[in-house]
Amino acid sequence: MESGVDLLTSYDFAKAIGVSAATVKGWDNNGTLTAYLVTPGGSRRYHPKQVKEYFERYKR
């Protein structure tokens, strides 16, 4: 894992791509999206690069 990178919460990732946090969590649950990190408490974290990858893949 990269040090010094501010990871995004499900809410922050959702806000960046224009969907709800529930949608992001659903995508994670069904394998459409994979969290970069899952904390010991179960919170999902996403790398900022994943926002760019989302737009490259789905928003052509």
C-alpha angles and dihedrals in degrees: 000000000000116000120222095030117125105225121212127239119229088259094051092046091049092049091050093055099035103249134105124273087241089059092052091049090048091052089050091050094051096042099251089117128022123208115238088220136008113203121224087257091055099255114145123228127193130202116239088237088066090067090057091045090051092054092045092052104037110020104057 
